Amino acid sequence: MPNGYDYDLVVLGSGPAGQKGAICAAKLHKRVAIVENRWALGGVCVHSGTIPSKTLREAVLYLSGFREKTFYGRSYQVKDRVVMADLTFRVDAVIKRETEVIRAQLQRNQVVPLDGYGRFVDAHTVEVESAEGTRRVTSENFLVSTGTRPASDQHYQLDGTHIFNSDQLLSLSEVPRELIVVGAGVIGLEYASMIAALGVKITILDARPTILDFIDREIMDSLQFQLRQLNVIFRLGEKVTTCVYDAERGRVIATLESGKRVHGDGLLFTVGRQANTDKLNLESAGLKTGDRGKLEVNEQFQTAVPNIYAAGDVIGFPALASTSMEQGRIASCNMFGVPSKMRPQFFPYGIYTIPEISIVGQTEEQLTHDKVPYEVGIARYSELAKGQMLGDEHGLLKLLFHSESLKLLGVHIIGERAAEIIHIGQAVLSFGGSIEYFRDTVFNYPTMAEAYKVAALDGLNKL
């Protein structure tokens, strides 16, 4: 113990931020341990969040034959009746494999696993409680990356069967025939679109008059249009006053402030997330939490207590697995004397609805507000050979660029493979490039990447 502590860094939580933070510190030749229940390695991301939901999406698209309906008719599907066990079969396999990958990475980098649940005794000590007992561990630094869980609300008595949250969804015994989704955030829209693709009637309720305000309005209008084609009903600006399960009728009944009543076989509650900090005894370390248990950090991801850092969903927006990984890495770099910071203006956002959405850079609304002269170039998937091959008739890629310098300002995509091809635009944005790059570049043909050239030519033609 060269510095008098058991470890140089103890990480609380093994999600994306915790993993990358631990591995980064280990590569800097630090003594690192990570506290996590052995059955939850990988955190929420692997077991109830990102990995299960995106795997569920792939299972839905395959079993429903969704991608092939353009060619083989609306009635085409791989399986006549898709049950929950069909969907979870793929999910369970991917979770198992991903857990093994994470365990191997931590082991390869000599990160010590501490099985159990950690809570602070003071700013340099945690108590780790497991089935085998309780032990105390000291560390020079800590990284809090315990993630979040679905928030609760007094109006909704969750039973895990008829009224449930996103963590409980995959435990359902069967797919509801009609589903009410409360909350039109990213999680609510993703699950609503997936289940709608199975032919389930969906009603989405949200107290806000508009949804996902950080997304380009044209993209959101397209998403809502395409979801309505899947029999999704939007009731925005509507607040739920009561929600009950009528056992006699086998129906969930949600009463709205406007007096309307919405019925369904089940209700999915997806309004907000609560940080998993309430059991960490942070007060003993001199820390206080903010709204919904979140921790406040500076640009180095350092909390008010200098040797305690925090990263991932536990610090709030943007709460993406991708950004959490980078936050964890940067936190470790900063705590061990390797100054690093993030470039949030170039974060890509991937929203795995059906259809998929991905964006990077500024929106039309932001540019208009900032009085930036811009032009728009659009490529519609229906004009692309690859788009036709994939059967995507509604997708589009949209480039926003400065009308004088031609500098790229934003990329917005809705449609197949949006979250993959967004990175081409992200790279050009990061290096301050113009849309002339897309005009002058040869892309493989036929590919979705070709959409950049089509959109650039469309934009330049407008000038």
KEKE-344601 format. One record per residue (C-alpha): residue number from 1; residue in three letters; z, y, x. Coordinates in pm, 1 decimal, padded with zeros to 6 digits. Layout:
<pts>
  pos  code        pz        py        px
  NUM   ala         Z         Y         X
...
</pts>
This chain:
<pts>
  pos  code        pz        py        px
    1   met   00000.0   00000.0   00000.0
    2   pro  -00124.2   00275.4   00234.1
    3   asn  -00042.1   00554.9  -00012.2
    4   gly   00266.9   00392.6  -00160.4
    5   tyr   00092.4   00283.6  -00483.1
    6   asp  -00029.0  -00058.3  -00594.4
    7   tyr  -00379.6   00079.5  -00650.3
    8   asp  -00589.4   00385.3  -00580.2
    9   leu  -00725.2   00373.7  -00936.9
   10   val  -00619.2   00196.1  -01251.8
   11   val  -00868.8   00212.6  -01537.3
   12   leu  -00745.5   00177.1  -01895.5
   13   gly  -01026.5   00024.3  -02104.4
   14   ser  -01334.3  -00173.9  -01999.1
   15   gly  -01607.0  -00009.7  -02207.1
   16   pro  -01908.4   00162.6  -02047.3
   17   ala  -01702.1   00448.2  -01898.3
   18   gly  -01429.6   00218.2  -01766.6
   19   gln  -01671.9  -00032.4  -01613.6
   20   lys  -01880.6   00226.2  -01428.0
   21   gly  -01576.2   00426.4  -01321.6
   22   ala  -01409.6   00116.3  -01178.2
   23   ile  -01722.6  -00005.2  -00999.0
   24   cys  -01797.8   00339.2  -00854.3
   25   ala  -01445.3   00364.3  -00710.1
   26   ala  -01472.0   00011.1  -00571.8
   27   lys  -01798.5   00105.2  -00396.1
   28   leu  -01608.9   00395.2  -00239.5
   29   his  -01378.6   00126.4  -00088.5
   30   lys  -01085.7   00202.0  -00317.4
   31   arg  -00834.8  -00048.8  -00455.7
   32   val  -00914.4  -00067.7  -00825.2
   33   ala  -00771.5  -00248.3  -01126.9
   34   ile  -00885.6  -00242.7  -01488.8
   35   val  -00650.3  -00301.4  -01783.1
   36   glu  -00800.8  -00482.7  -02080.3
   37   asn  -00722.3  -00769.9  -02311.0
   38   arg  -00918.6  -01065.9  -02170.8
   39   trp  -01086.5  -01127.8  -02508.5
   40   ala  -01206.9  -00766.8  -02534.6
   41   leu  -01378.9  -00725.0  -02197.7
   42   gly  -01659.2  -00473.0  -02245.8
   43   gly  -01460.1  -00279.0  -02503.1
   44   val  -01583.8  -00151.2  -02837.5
   45   cys  -01937.0  -00116.4  -02698.8
   46   val  -01975.6  -00492.1  -02652.5
   47   his  -01762.2  -00629.7  -02932.6
   48   ser  -01795.1  -00402.3  -03234.6
   49   gly  -02018.2  -00105.2  -03150.0
   50   thr  -02338.3  -00056.9  -02954.4
   51   ile  -02428.2  -00415.0  -02858.9
   52   pro  -02355.4  -00579.8  -03197.4
   53   ser  -02524.3  -00305.1  -03402.4
   54   lys  -02840.3  -00295.1  -03189.2
   55   thr  -02859.2  -00675.6  -03179.3
   56   leu  -02813.2  -00682.1  -03556.6
   57   arg  -03105.3  -00440.4  -03583.0
   58   glu  -03333.0  -00673.3  -03386.2
   59   ala  -03224.0  -00969.5  -03599.8
   60   val  -03295.9  -00772.9  -03918.6
   61   leu  -03640.4  -00663.5  -03797.9
   62   tyr  -03733.2  -01020.9  -03705.9
   63   leu  -03592.3  -01208.9  -04005.6
   64   ser  -03714.4  -00953.7  -04260.7
   65   gly  -04062.0  -00949.6  -04106.0
   66   phe  -04034.7  -00570.3  -04127.7
   67   arg  -04276.7  -00493.4  -03844.5
   68   glu  -04543.1  -00728.2  -03981.4
   69   lys  -04546.2  -00606.8  -04342.6
   70   thr  -04820.5  -00352.8  -04264.8
   71   phe  -05059.1  -00640.4  -04189.8
   72   tyr  -04934.5  -00929.6  -04403.1
   73   gly  -04809.1  -00750.0  -04714.3
   74   arg  -04476.3  -00622.9  -04845.8
   75   ser  -04366.6  -00974.1  -04945.3
   76   tyr  -04394.9  -01111.1  -04590.1
   77   gln  -04071.4  -01227.3  -04426.5
   78   val  -03964.4  -01496.2  -04182.9
   79   lys  -03686.9  -01629.3  -04410.2
   80   asp  -03675.2  -01613.6  -04789.2
   81   arg  -03305.9  -01529.8  -04808.2
   82   val  -03132.9  -01377.0  -04508.8
   83   val  -02757.3  -01445.1  -04501.6
   84   met  -02495.8  -01288.3  -04275.5
   85   ala  -02471.1  -01602.4  -04060.5
   86   asp  -02841.3  -01563.7  -03972.7
   87   leu  -02773.6  -01213.1  -03842.8
   88   thr  -02449.9  -01286.4  -03656.7
   89   phe  -02597.6  -01590.5  -03478.1
   90   arg  -02799.0  -01364.3  -03247.3
   91   val  -02516.6  -01110.0  -03222.6
   92   asp  -02262.9  -01370.6  -03105.3
   93   ala  -02501.6  -01501.9  -02839.0
   94   val  -02569.2  -01154.8  -02695.6
   95   ile  -02199.5  -01056.2  -02695.7
   96   lys  -02109.8  -01374.0  -02505.7
   97   arg  -02380.3  -01316.4  -02245.4
   98   glu  -02300.6  -00945.2  -02202.4
   99   thr  -01929.4  -01022.0  -02154.0
  100   glu  -02018.5  -01269.9  -01878.5
  101   val  -02239.0  -01009.0  -01707.6
  102   ile  -01957.7  -00749.3  -01709.4
  103   arg  -01700.6  -00998.9  -01582.8
  104   ala  -01932.7  -01097.4  -01297.2
  105   gln  -01998.4  -00732.4  -01204.6
  106   leu  -01627.7  -00649.7  -01187.0
  107   gln  -01554.2  -00964.3  -00987.5
  108   arg  -01841.8  -00899.4  -00745.7
  109   asn  -01704.4  -00550.7  -00678.3
  110   gln  -01348.0  -00685.8  -00636.0
  111   val  -01206.5  -00495.0  -00932.5
  112   val  -00877.1  -00661.1  -01027.3
  113   pro  -00850.0  -00749.1  -01400.3
  114   leu  -00508.2  -00685.1  -01553.5
  115   asp  -00491.9  -00873.7  -01882.1
  116   gly  -00309.6  -00694.8  -02161.7
  117   tyr  -00244.2  -00353.0  -02310.0
  118   gly  -00137.7  -00058.0  -02095.5
  119   arg   00097.3   00228.4  -02172.2
  120   phe   00218.7   00508.3  -01946.0
  121   val   00573.0   00518.3  -01809.2
  122   asp   00499.7   00830.6  -01603.9
  123   ala   00195.4   00999.0  -01446.7
  124   his   00170.3   00729.5  -01177.2
  125   thr   00296.7   00419.6  -01360.5
  126   val   00175.8   00205.0  -01647.6
  127   glu   00334.8  -00090.9  -01818.3
  128   val   00091.8  -00373.4  -01893.0
  129   glu   00195.8  -00600.3  -02179.3
  130   ser   00033.0  -00940.0  -02233.7
  131   ala   00120.3  -01281.0  -02379.6
  132   glu   00268.9  -01374.8  -02041.5
  133   gly   00507.3  -01080.1  -02039.1
  134   thr   00527.4  -00720.0  -01919.0
  135   arg   00465.6  -00584.3  -01569.9
  136   arg   00465.7  -00237.9  -01416.1
  137   val   00176.7  -00113.5  -01204.6
  138   thr   00157.9   00206.9  -01001.3
  139   ser  -00155.9   00396.6  -00908.9
  140   glu  -00253.9   00719.4  -00738.7
  141   asn  -00509.6   00790.9  -01012.6
  142   phe  -00585.7   00678.5  -01366.8
  143   leu  -00901.1   00681.3  -01577.3
  144   val  -00841.6   00669.1  -01953.2
  145   ser  -01145.2   00514.3  -02122.7
  146   thr  -00997.0   00333.1  -02419.8
  147   gly  -01272.9   00430.8  -02663.6
  148   thr  -01240.2   00484.3  -03037.8
  149   arg  -01206.0   00297.1  -03365.4
  150   pro  -01324.6   00383.4  -03718.0
  151   ala  -01115.6   00659.6  -03874.3
  152   ser  -00927.1   00592.1  -04196.2
  153   asp  -00902.4   00793.8  -04517.9
  154   gln  -00643.1   00778.4  -04794.8
  155   his  -00916.9   00765.4  -05060.7
  156   tyr  -01041.7   00429.9  -04930.0
  157   gln  -00825.9   00118.6  -04933.5
  158   leu  -01017.4  -00104.3  -04693.2
  159   asp  -00994.8  -00474.7  -04773.2
  160   gly  -01258.2  -00591.4  -04523.9
  161   thr  -01456.5  -00762.8  -04799.2
  162   his  -01558.2  -00513.1  -05067.6
  163   ile  -01458.5  -00184.8  -04901.3
  164   phe  -01499.1  -00201.4  -04525.5
  165   asn  -01574.3  -00005.5  -04207.3
  166   ser  -01834.1  -00065.4  -03936.6
  167   asp  -01599.2  -00290.7  -03735.8
  168   gln  -01557.0  -00519.1  -04037.9
  169   leu  -01923.1  -00530.6  -04140.4
  170   leu  -02021.6  -00829.1  -03927.2
  171   ser  -01728.4  -01029.9  -04065.5
  172   leu  -01865.7  -01020.6  -04420.9
  173   ser  -01944.9  -01360.5  -04568.6
  174   glu  -02264.0  -01239.3  -04734.1
  175   val  -02501.5  -00943.9  -04742.2
  176   pro  -02428.8  -00717.2  -05046.2
  177   arg  -02711.0  -00674.9  -05299.6
  178   glu  -02620.8  -00309.0  -05350.2
  179   leu  -02431.9  -00108.5  -05090.1
  180   ile  -02268.8   00235.1  -05093.7
  181   val  -02253.3   00400.5  -04750.9
  182   val  -02007.3   00688.6  -04718.2
  183   gly  -02093.7   00905.8  -04419.5
  184   ala  -02445.8   01002.5  -04312.2
  185   gly  -02367.4   01026.5  -03942.7
  186   val  -02538.5   00818.2  -03677.0
  187   ile  -02342.3   00499.0  -03750.8
  188   gly  -02382.8   00527.5  -04127.9
  189   leu  -02756.9   00591.8  -04108.0
  190   glu  -02813.3   00311.0  -03858.0
  191   tyr  -02638.9   00048.0  -04069.4
  192   ala  -02783.7   00183.9  -04394.8
  193   ser  -03140.1   00156.3  -04263.5
  194   met  -03085.7  -00193.2  -04122.1
  195   ile  -02944.6  -00330.2  -04445.0
  196   ala  -03209.0  -00148.1  -04650.6
  197   ala  -03476.4  -00329.5  -04445.3
  198   leu  -03337.8  -00654.4  -04593.5
  199   gly  -03422.6  -00529.5  -04942.3
  200   val  -03071.7  -00411.4  -05029.6
  201   lys  -03039.9  -00103.4  -05251.5
  202   ile  -02848.4   00165.0  -05057.1
  203   thr  -02678.6   00482.9  -05177.3
  204   ile  -02571.8   00722.5  -04900.2
  205   leu  -02296.3   00973.4  -04980.2
  206   asp  -02200.0   01265.9  -04758.2
  207   ala  -02007.6   01586.0  -04822.6
  208   arg  -02244.0   01782.7  -04597.7
  209   pro  -02561.0   01930.9  -04749.9
  210   thr  -02770.0   01829.1  -04446.5
  211   ile  -02747.0   01539.8  -04202.9
  212   leu  -02761.3   01515.3  -03823.3
  213   asp  -02807.2   01887.8  -03766.9
  214   phe  -02860.8   01839.0  -03392.5
  215   ile  -03185.0   01650.9  -03464.3
  216   asp  -03517.0   01835.3  -03513.8
  217   arg  -03562.3   01900.0  -03889.1
  218   glu  -03916.5   01761.0  -03902.0
  219   ile  -03792.5   01435.8  -03751.0
  220   met  -03504.9   01416.9  -03999.6
  221   asp  -03735.7   01491.1  -04292.5
  222   ser  -03954.1   01202.2  -04177.7
  223   leu  -03652.8   00970.0  -04149.3
  224   gln  -03532.9   01055.0  -04499.8
  225   phe  -03882.3   01003.9  -04640.1
  226   gln  -03917.3   00664.1  -04475.8
  227   leu  -03569.5   00554.5  -04585.7
  228   arg  -03647.1   00654.6  -04943.3
  229   gln  -03949.2   00423.0  -04918.3
  230   leu  -03694.1   00146.6  -04849.8
  231   asn  -03511.2   00227.4  -05175.1
  232   val  -03237.8   00438.7  -05011.4
  233   ile  -03084.1   00707.6  -05232.9
  234   phe  -02931.5   01017.4  -05068.4
  235   arg  -02651.6   01203.7  -05245.2
  236   leu  -02566.8   01489.6  -05010.0
  237   gly  -02312.6   01764.0  -05071.5
  238   glu  -02109.2   01509.2  -05267.8
  239   lys  -01740.6   01444.5  -05201.9
  240   val  -01574.5   01117.8  -05305.8
  241   thr  -01250.5   01167.4  -05499.7
  242   thr  -01161.9   00803.9  -05577.7
  243   cys  -01288.3   00465.4  -05468.6
  244   val  -01176.0   00137.5  -05627.5
  245   tyr  -01285.8  -00223.7  -05646.2
  246   asp  -01312.5  -00351.9  -06003.5
  247   ala  -01236.8  -00722.7  -05960.2
  248   glu  -01327.4  -00803.2  -06320.9
  249   arg  -01679.4  -00667.2  -06282.3
  250   gly  -01704.7  -00749.3  -05911.0
  251   arg  -01811.5  -00390.9  -05835.9
  252   val  -01698.5  -00105.1  -05615.3
  253   ile  -01686.0   00224.8  -05805.2
  254   ala  -01689.4   00557.4  -05619.4
  255   thr  -01617.3   00867.7  -05829.4
  256   leu  -01756.2   01193.7  -05693.9
  257   glu  -01618.1   01544.5  -05721.7
  258   ser  -01924.8   01638.4  -05928.1
  259   gly  -01826.8   01378.4  -06188.9
  260   lys  -02089.9   01120.5  -06093.9
  261   arg  -01995.7   00754.8  -06050.4
  262   val  -02171.8   00533.9  -05798.7
  263   his  -02157.1   00153.5  -05821.6
  264   gly  -02222.1  -00116.4  -05562.9
  265   asp  -02127.5  -00467.6  -05453.4
  266   gly  -01972.3  -00317.7  -05142.1
  267   leu  -01887.5   00012.5  -04975.2
  268   leu  -01925.2   00087.1  -04604.8
  269   phe  -01701.4   00372.5  -04485.7
  270   thr  -01836.0   00544.4  -04171.8
  271   val  -01677.8   00889.5  -04160.8
  272   gly  -01553.4   00973.0  -03811.7
  273   arg  -01387.5   00789.3  -03525.2
  274   gln  -01026.0   00787.9  -03405.2
  275   ala  -00952.5   00776.7  -03031.4
  276   asn  -00750.6   00475.8  -02912.1
  277   thr  -00486.4   00689.5  -02740.7
  278   asp  -00199.8   00654.6  -02987.5
  279   lys  -00045.6   00352.4  -02811.3
  280   leu  -00083.0   00480.0  -02453.6
  281   asn   00245.4   00678.7  -02457.9
  282   leu   00058.1   00973.4  -02306.1
  283   glu   00354.3   01204.9  -02356.3
  284   ser   00537.9   01021.1  -02077.9
  285   ala   00256.3   01116.2  -01843.5
  286   gly   00265.5   01479.8  -01957.5
  287   leu  -00047.4   01466.1  -02175.0
  288   lys  -00115.5   01577.8  -02529.8
  289   thr  -00409.0   01478.1  -02747.5
  290   gly  -00623.0   01692.8  -02975.9
  291   asp  -00814.9   01624.8  -03293.8
  292   arg  -00821.1   01253.7  -03384.9
  293   gly  -00643.9   01161.6  -03062.6
  294   lys  -00911.9   01289.4  -02826.8
  295   leu  -00836.4   01405.9  -02473.3
  296   glu  -00955.7   01737.0  -02330.3
  297   val  -01112.1   01732.9  -01983.1
  298   asn  -01281.9   01975.0  -01743.6
  299   glu  -01627.9   01939.2  -01583.4
  300   gln  -01488.8   01680.8  -01341.2
  301   phe  -01345.3   01479.8  -01635.9
  302   gln  -00994.3   01566.6  -01519.6
  303   thr  -00721.3   01609.9  -01781.5
  304   ala  -00435.5   01860.6  -01770.5
  305   val  -00252.9   01612.2  -01542.7
  306   pro  -00447.2   01629.3  -01211.7
  307   asn  -00438.7   01256.1  -01126.0
  308   ile  -00537.4   01140.3  -01476.3
  309   tyr  -00903.5   01149.9  -01576.6
  310   ala  -01070.0   01053.5  -01904.7
  311   ala  -01425.7   00955.8  -01998.4
  312   gly  -01628.8   00801.0  -02277.9
  313   asp  -01578.7   00827.3  -02651.6
  314   val  -01212.0   00913.4  -02598.9
  315   ile  -01317.4   01268.9  -02497.0
  316   gly  -01551.9   01315.7  -02794.8
  317   phe  -01914.5   01428.9  -02821.8
  318   pro  -02170.4   01298.9  -02737.8
  319   ala  -01991.9   00959.4  -02750.1
  320   leu  -02292.4   00756.2  -02638.8
  321   ala  -02273.0   00439.6  -02428.4
  322   ser  -02529.0   00589.2  -02189.4
  323   thr  -02341.3   00915.7  -02134.8
  324   ser  -02006.9   00732.5  -02115.3
  325   met  -02134.6   00526.3  -01822.0
  326   glu  -02227.9   00841.3  -01633.1
  327   gln  -01901.3   01015.1  -01722.9
  328   gly  -01702.3   00724.0  -01581.1
  329   arg  -01903.6   00724.5  -01258.3
  330   ile  -01873.9   01102.0  -01215.0
  331   ala  -01499.3   01095.0  -01286.2
  332   ser  -01449.0   00843.5  -01002.4
  333   cys  -01669.5   01043.0  -00767.7
  334   asn  -01468.6   01359.7  -00831.1
  335   met  -01126.1   01200.2  -00801.5
  336   phe  -01217.4   01058.8  -00459.4
  337   gly  -01376.3   01366.3  -00306.3
  338   val  -01743.9   01318.7  -00392.2
  339   pro  -01819.9   01627.3  -00608.8
  340   ser  -02049.6   01540.8  -00899.3
  341   lys  -02134.5   01684.6  -01239.3
  342   met  -02350.2   01601.2  -01538.4
  343   arg  -02666.9   01769.8  -01666.6
  344   pro  -02609.8   01762.1  -02043.8
  345   gln  -02926.3   01956.9  -02123.9
  346   phe  -03127.0   01647.8  -02025.6
  347   phe  -02930.8   01380.3  -02212.4
  348   pro  -03158.7   01160.6  -02420.9
  349   tyr  -03023.3   01068.1  -02763.3
  350   gly  -03121.2   00735.1  -02912.2
  351   ile  -03055.6   00676.9  -03282.2
  352   tyr  -03130.7   00317.2  -03376.5
  353   thr  -03217.0   00363.4  -03738.3
  354   ile  -03524.1   00196.8  -03886.2
  355   pro  -03741.4   00381.8  -03784.3
  356   glu  -03596.1   00460.5  -03441.6
  357   ile  -03535.7   00819.8  -03327.7
  358   ser  -03496.6   00961.8  -02977.8
  359   ile  -03481.1   01319.7  -02854.8
  360   val  -03428.8   01513.7  -02533.0
  361   gly  -03422.1   01887.8  -02473.0
  362   gln  -03428.4   02170.5  -02726.5
  363   thr  -03525.3   02166.7  -03094.3
  364   glu  -03748.9   02410.3  -03281.7
  365   glu  -03440.4   02551.0  -03451.8
  366   gln  -03272.8   02626.0  -03115.6
  367   leu  -03584.3   02785.2  -02967.7
  368   thr  -03635.8   03003.2  -03275.5
  369   his  -03271.6   03113.9  -03265.3
  370   asp  -03301.7   03198.4  -02894.4
  371   lys  -03630.9   03384.6  -02952.6
  372   val  -03826.5   03165.9  -02711.2
  373   pro  -04205.8   03172.9  -02763.2
  374   tyr  -04310.4   02809.5  -02800.4
  375   glu  -04591.2   02591.0  -02924.6
  376   val  -04593.5   02237.7  -03062.6
  377   gly  -04808.3   01939.1  -02973.0
  378   ile  -04800.6   01630.5  -03195.0
  379   ala  -04928.0   01275.2  -03157.7
  380   arg  -04918.2   01059.6  -03468.5
  381   tyr  -04877.9   00685.8  -03421.6
  382   ser  -05153.4   00629.3  -03679.3
  383   glu  -05396.7   00789.9  -03430.5
  384   leu  -05293.1   00562.0  -03143.2
  385   ala  -05442.5   00218.1  -03089.3
  386   lys  -05100.8   00080.4  -02988.6
  387   gly  -04937.6   00238.2  -03293.1
  388   gln  -05188.5   00059.0  -03516.1
  389   met  -05126.1  -00269.1  -03332.6
  390   leu  -04752.3  -00231.9  -03393.6
  391   gly  -04809.1  -00147.9  -03759.7
  392   asp  -04626.4   00185.9  -03742.8
  393   glu  -04810.7   00422.0  -03978.3
  394   his  -04551.3   00702.9  -03990.5
  395   gly  -04429.1   00746.6  -03631.6
  396   leu  -04487.7   01063.8  -03432.9
  397   leu  -04417.1   01219.0  -03094.0
  398   lys  -04362.3   01591.9  -03077.9
  399   leu  -04369.1   01810.2  -02765.0
  400   leu  -04222.5   02161.0  -02759.6
  401   phe  -04340.9   02381.3  -02473.6
  402   his  -04335.0   02747.0  -02368.9
  403   ser  -04651.0   02912.6  -02498.8
  404   glu  -04696.1   03120.4  -02181.6
  405   ser  -04569.3   02910.8  -01887.8
  406   leu  -04649.1   02577.2  -02063.5
  407   lys  -04312.5   02448.0  -01939.7
  408   leu  -04186.2   02147.2  -02139.5
  409   leu  -03883.0   02240.2  -02352.4
  410   gly  -03817.7   01939.9  -02573.8
  411   val  -03942.4   01595.9  -02679.2
  412   his  -03875.8   01448.6  -03025.2
  413   ile  -03988.8   01102.0  -03132.8
  414   ile  -03956.2   00893.2  -03446.3
  415   gly  -04106.9   00546.3  -03459.6
  416   glu  -04138.2   00221.3  -03269.1
  417   arg  -04002.4   00223.9  -02911.6
  418   ala  -03889.2   00585.7  -02936.8
  419   ala  -03578.8   00525.7  -02723.5
  420   glu  -03791.8   00366.2  -02450.7
  421   ile  -04073.7   00619.2  -02415.8
  422   ile  -03842.3   00922.3  -02441.2
  423   his  -03764.1   00878.9  -02070.7
  424   ile  -04113.2   00987.4  -01969.2
  425   gly  -04047.4   01326.2  -02127.3
  426   gln  -03692.6   01330.5  -01988.8
  427   ala  -03825.5   01295.1  -01633.5
  428   val  -04072.5   01583.3  -01674.9
  429   leu  -03800.7   01801.7  -01831.6
  430   ser  -03558.7   01724.1  -01546.8
  431   phe  -03807.9   01839.0  -01284.4
  432   gly  -03909.9   02151.0  -01477.1
  433   gly  -04264.9   02028.3  -01538.5
  434   ser  -04527.2   02159.4  -01778.7
  435   ile  -04728.8   01973.9  -02040.4
  436   glu  -05025.6   01996.4  -01806.8
  437   tyr  -04867.9   01694.9  -01636.7
  438   phe  -04937.4   01486.8  -01947.8
  439   arg  -05290.2   01623.3  -01980.0
  440   asp  -05373.6   01536.4  -01619.3
  441   thr  -05199.9   01197.2  -01599.9
  442   val  -05373.7   00864.2  -01663.0
  443   phe  -05161.9   00642.0  -01887.9
  444   asn  -05215.9   00271.0  -01939.9
  445   tyr  -05425.2   00200.9  -02249.4
  446   pro  -05333.5   00096.9  -02509.3
  447   thr  -04966.6   00200.7  -02481.2
  448   met  -04720.0   00416.1  -02667.7
  449   ala  -04689.3   00631.0  -02351.8
  450   glu  -05041.1   00754.5  -02424.8
  451   ala  -04886.8   00957.2  -02708.5
  452   tyr  -04777.1   01214.6  -02450.0
  453   lys  -05137.9   01286.0  -02351.5
  454   val  -05250.6   01310.5  -02714.9
  455   ala  -04962.9   01547.7  -02799.3
  456   ala  -05027.5   01762.1  -02490.6
  457   leu  -05395.3   01800.2  -02576.6
  458   asp  -05302.6   01884.3  -02936.2
  459   gly  -05063.9   02155.3  -02816.5
  460   leu  -05306.0   02303.2  -02563.7
  461   asn  -05579.0   02316.1  -02826.5
  462   lys  -05356.3   02545.0  -03033.9
  463   leu  -05352.9   02796.4  -02748.9
</pts>
